[in-house]
Amino acid sequence: MPTPARPPASLSARLSRSLVLWVCALWLMTALGTTWYVRTEVNDVYDSALSESAWRLLDLVSHEMDEHGASPVLGEAPPPRSGSFPLHLAPHHLIYQITSPDGRLLLRSADAPTEVLAPEVRYGFSEQGAWRVFSLTHPTRQARIHVADALQHRQHTQIDIVLSLLLPLLGLLPFLALLIRHITQRELASVGALADQIRERSDRNLSPLSSAGLPAELTVITERSNHLLQRLSGALDTERALAANAAHELRTPLATTRLRLQGVQALLGQQPTEVVQRELQHAMDSLAQLSRRTEKLLQMSRAESGAALARERVPLTRLAAAVAQEFWADPALLNRLQLQLPEHGEPEALGDFDALAIALRNLLENAARHAPQGPIVLGVQLPARLSVSDCGPGIPPERQADLLQRHHQQAQAATPPSTQAEGPLPRVAPQPGYGLGLSIVSTIIERQGGRLSLQSPAPGRTDPSHPGLCVTLDLLPAPAAPAPQTGQARGHS
Amino acid sequence: MRILLIEDDPQLSEALASFLRAKGFVVDTAGTLAQARATLPAAHWGAVLLDLHLPDGDGLSLLPLLQRQHPDSSVIVLTARDQITDRIRGLDAGADDYLVKPFDPEELLARLRAVERRRGGASGQGATLTLGALSVDLARDRVRVNGQAVELTAKEWALLRVMASRPERIHSRESLLDALYGFDDDTDSNTLEVFISNLRRKIGRERIQTLRGLGYRLAGDAGA
């Protein structure tokens, strides 16, 4: 079973997510740039300290040699001493070494290594293992000075600075996200209100949308939508008026002609003329056929119009009851047509009340026409199913697909025309099928998102000569949320 | 029975009036709502045949006035509007019946005779409803099941008369209770079920169908 599609995220949620992601990305880029800058600046500051300390040390060495008259680089080099120079002015993380030009260690700070740090370098910066070293050679006294600091120390400094920048922002991130979410929700509340306004209205409500309190962009959309709604409402009104007028214009003269023919027939009945009677009967039969065909064509035009696309809550028991009562008006069907409702629950479908009534009417007419004997059962089942079953000759499986095609002429013509006397309703008088009925049903059900299926033999039928036909309409069930009953759904008695 | 025919199409109006007059009815005609309003007080109408598509408005708008002036008149709507919601709207507005054009003249005649029966203007065979083995003679207040007479109390008969006079309708609980109020002012909420149960015991359980949420209707042998 396919998993239902996830509902799309709201505009405020999408905007909040994008804003938070972009703020984080920009913040990370800023942090990376800052890290690079801090690293450069820290190296510059530390290098400057190395250089400054080396030059100061050079002055001290010159001074001491001048005072003691001895040069450690003149061949009688004393054993290496440690920490004899007053380098208290130098930063505590620095170490130094004083060597002879040939690389002998003359003097070093207490925490300096015993190995000469950069024996080959006369002047300038170099990196030696874990140390950054500045080397300087005395121009006259044959002494070389190496001042160094630990690279690890520099890294710790850089990390400390970067963390001091990043950690407060990390802590603020959740609050920032909440703030962005709150602001977007507040600013987009008007969009949500507009969406609610559209969601809560029924398909038939084409009144203008309210643009009060909407921002400029939405006001434009609302105004243009209202313009379209107005045009659509006008078009639908015109369509309805045209349909009503067409029905009126077509049906009224038909009714008049029938009455006139009936009157003539009655007159002839008083003075029987066999041939004229027969011709008159043919004319009346043709007129009855024309009436039915007109009705079917009107139904087909309605089935293919926008009305059949409506999605309103249709209480199926009310629908079935209303249609059944139409047919019970025919004495021939009063005893045959049974209405079966579910014991529990209220089946509701999404669709158009009138269009579904046309579908049911066609199914019942077909059943009455093709199954002149036995009960016809109009059933309503949960969650949103309607069915009509009869005790007629049934439809072989290979012909069932053909039946759904428009204009398909059913070959079934076994019902004698004389059975028309069964009931006064012309629409249920047994006649050969036009094929339009089931295709009207099929069109309506397809446009309402439902499914039409045929089953022959009908469930429970075992008589092979009259297997019966059960036509089932599986409709879109209405959502479980309670909704007020529509005016159409009111019952009557 | 006197009939007021409100129809704007002169040809149909004339043809229908001729047809009904030939069947023994007294027929007057009106082509617009205004004419109908002017004609209504002129006589006591047994039935009003009402077109909805009139040049000066919707025929249903006449129903309140009609019900005020002629509460006993039956209204049969004759219209080209065949949508089920139109029919429900018409019946909810107070019409007694609804026929879609082009209707069968014989069917209209049958409906008018049913109106006559309900008004007590006819008697004999035409006023008998037969549903399978159940036979209800509305003119003589007699009920038979399989040819055997069944004795009913006045209240049971009142219920059965309502259902048998309009066997094509589903009768709501409220409308059936209305039929009982005239007999018993102390009717409580279970009274209807008691009488329905008694009726079922006498005429057959399957002959009164309960349609959950809708009401009750008379059903024939096949309607159980």
HADDOCK unambig.tbl for C-alpha pairs under 7 A between the chains (distance, minus, plus):
assign (segid A and resid 244 and name CA) (segid B and resid 81 and name CA) 6.68 0.50 0.50
assign (segid A and resid 247 and name CA) (segid B and resid 80 and name CA) 5.67 0.50 0.50
assign (segid A and resid 248 and name CA) (segid B and resid 80 and name CA) 5.15 0.50 0.50
assign (segid A and resid 251 and name CA) (segid B and resid 80 and name CA) 6.33 0.50 0.50
assign (segid A and resid 251 and name CA) (segid B and resid 101 and name CA) 5.45 0.50 0.50
assign (segid A and resid 251 and name CA) (segid B and resid 102 and name CA) 5.16 0.50 0.50
assign (segid A and resid 252 and name CA) (segid B and resid 12 and name CA) 6.78 0.50 0.50
assign (segid A and resid 252 and name CA) (segid B and resid 101 and name CA) 6.44 0.50 0.50
assign (segid A and resid 252 and name CA) (segid B and resid 102 and name CA) 6.43 0.50 0.50
assign (segid A and resid 254 and name CA) (segid B and resid 102 and name CA) 5.72 0.50 0.50
assign (segid A and resid 255 and name CA) (segid B and resid 12 and name CA) 6.97 0.50 0.50
assign (segid A and resid 255 and name CA) (segid B and resid 101 and name CA) 6.12 0.50 0.50
assign (segid A and resid 255 and name CA) (segid B and resid 102 and name CA) 4.22 0.50 0.50
assign (segid A and resid 255 and name CA) (segid B and resid 103 and name CA) 6.24 0.50 0.50
assign (segid A and resid 256 and name CA) (segid B and resid 11 and name CA) 6.62 0.50 0.50
assign (segid A and resid 256 and name CA) (segid B and resid 12 and name CA) 4.70 0.50 0.50
assign (segid A and resid 256 and name CA) (segid B and resid 15 and name CA) 6.13 0.50 0.50
assign (segid A and resid 259 and name CA) (segid B and resid 15 and name CA) 6.09 0.50 0.50
assign (segid A and resid 259 and name CA) (segid B and resid 16 and name CA) 6.54 0.50 0.50
assign (segid A and resid 259 and name CA) (segid B and resid 19 and name CA) 6.81 0.50 0.50
assign (segid A and resid 259 and name CA) (segid B and resid 105 and name CA) 6.36 0.50 0.50
assign (segid A and resid 260 and name CA) (segid B and resid 15 and name CA) 6.24 0.50 0.50
assign (segid A and resid 263 and name CA) (segid B and resid 19 and name CA) 6.38 0.50 0.50
assign (segid A and resid 291 and name CA) (segid B and resid 102 and name CA) 6.86 0.50 0.50
assign (segid A and resid 325 and name CA) (segid B and resid 168 and name CA) 5.49 0.50 0.50
assign (segid A and resid 325 and name CA) (segid B and resid 169 and name CA) 5.62 0.50 0.50
assign (segid A and resid 328 and name CA) (segid B and resid 168 and name CA) 4.48 0.50 0.50
assign (segid A and resid 329 and name CA) (segid B and resid 168 and name CA) 5.09 0.50 0.50
assign (segid A and resid 334 and name CA) (segid B and resid 168 and name CA) 6.56 0.50 0.50
assign (segid A and resid 335 and name CA) (segid B and resid 131 and name CA) 6.37 0.50 0.50
assign (segid A and resid 335 and name CA) (segid B and resid 219 and name CA) 6.38 0.50 0.50
assign (segid A and resid 335 and name CA) (segid B and resid 220 and name CA) 4.91 0.50 0.50
assign (segid A and resid 335 and name CA) (segid B and resid 222 and name CA) 6.22 0.50 0.50
assign (segid A and resid 335 and name CA) (segid B and resid 223 and name CA) 6.51 0.50 0.50
assign (segid A and resid 336 and name CA) (segid B and resid 222 and name CA) 6.18 0.50 0.50
assign (segid A and resid 338 and name CA) (segid B and resid 223 and name CA) 5.40 0.50 0.50
assign (segid A and resid 341 and name CA) (segid B and resid 211 and name CA) 6.83 0.50 0.50
assign (segid A and resid 354 and name CA) (segid B and resid 83 and name CA) 5.74 0.50 0.50
assign (segid A and resid 354 and name CA) (segid B and resid 84 and name CA) 5.59 0.50 0.50
assign (segid A and resid 354 and name CA) (segid B and resid 85 and name CA) 6.24 0.50 0.50
assign (segid A and resid 357 and name CA) (segid B and resid 84 and name CA) 6.34 0.50 0.50
assign (segid A and resid 375 and name CA) (segid B and resid 222 and name CA) 6.45 0.50 0.50
assign (segid A and resid 424 and name CA) (segid B and resid 104 and name CA) 6.76 0.50 0.50
assign (segid A and resid 424 and name CA) (segid B and resid 106 and name CA) 6.40 0.50 0.50
assign (segid A and resid 424 and name CA) (segid B and resid 107 and name CA) 5.21 0.50 0.50
assign (segid A and resid 425 and name CA) (segid B and resid 104 and name CA) 6.78 0.50 0.50
assign (segid A and resid 425 and name CA) (segid B and resid 107 and name CA) 6.63 0.50 0.50
assign (segid A and resid 426 and name CA) (segid B and resid 104 and name CA) 6.71 0.50 0.50
assign (segid A and resid 488 and name CA) (segid B and resid 85 and name CA) 5.92 0.50 0.50
assign (segid A and resid 492 and name CA) (segid B and resid 92 and name CA) 6.42 0.50 0.50
assign (segid A and resid 493 and name CA) (segid B and resid 169 and name CA) 5.91 0.50 0.50
assign (segid A and resid 493 and name CA) (segid B and resid 170 and name CA) 5.35 0.50 0.50
assign (segid A and resid 493 and name CA) (segid B and resid 171 and name CA) 4.54 0.50 0.50
assign (segid A and resid 493 and name CA) (segid B and resid 172 and name CA) 5.57 0.50 0.50
